[in-house]
Amino acid sequence: MSRCPTCRAPVQQEGNPAFPFCSSRCRLVDLGKWLGEEYRIPAAPEDEGDDEPPARRAPPPPRPDGHGKA
């Protein structure tokens, strides 16, 4: 026999529309935790070679009239 992931009560699979939970209440509690972002799926690890900061952009060319930014 398995246990409810929410309240850890014993759960029967046969005739239980809320399986793997013991009740509709426990199923809704679990859904609320997903919607409230209490559960998270880990993201893929970042590449280890991306330690360098992004390249700097070249400054814009001077304006033809010689005043301020382009």
C-alpha positions in Angstrom: 0.0 0.0 0.0 1.3 3.5 -0.9 1.1 6.7 1.2 -0.4 10.0 0.3 2.3 12.5 -0.7 0.5 15.3 1.1 -0.5 13.8 4.5 1.3 10.4 4.4 -1.9 8.5 5.1 -2.2 5.0 3.6 -3.8 5.1 0.1 -5.7 2.5 -1.8 -5.5 2.7 -5.5 -8.7 0.7 -6.3 -11.8 2.9 -6.4 -10.0 6.1 -5.4 -10.5 8.9 -7.9 -7.9 11.1 -6.1 -5.1 8.5 -6.4 -2.1 8.9 -5.6 -3.6 11.1 -2.9 -5.9 9.9 -0.2 -8.6 12.5 -0.9 -9.6 15.4 -3.1 -8.6 17.8 -0.4 -5.0 16.5 -0.3 -4.9 16.6 -4.1 -6.0 20.3 -4.0 -3.4 21.1 -1.3 -0.7 19.7 -3.6 -2.0 21.7 -6.5 -2.0 24.9 -4.4 1.7 24.2 -3.5 2.6 24.0 -7.2 0.6 27.2 -8.0 2.2 28.9 -5.1 5.6 27.9 -6.4 6.5 26.0 -3.2 7.6 23.1 -5.4 10.2 23.8 -8.1 11.7 21.7 -10.9 15.5 22.3 -11.0 16.8 24.0 -14.1 19.5 22.4 -16.3 23.0 23.3 -15.0 24.7 26.1 -16.8 27.7 25.5 -19.0 30.9 25.8 -17.0 32.7 27.8 -19.7 30.4 30.8 -19.4 32.3 32.6 -16.6 33.4 35.5 -18.8 31.3 38.7 -18.8 29.5 39.6 -22.0 31.6 41.6 -24.5 31.4 45.3 -24.3 29.9 47.2 -27.1 31.9 49.8 -29.0 30.8 53.4 -28.3 28.6 55.0 -30.9 30.4 57.1 -33.5 30.5 60.9 -33.0 27.7 63.0 -34.4 28.5 65.0 -37.6 27.9 68.3 -35.8 30.3 67.3 -32.9 27.7 67.7 -30.2 26.8 64.9 -27.7 25.8 61.4 -28.5 24.4 60.1 -31.8 
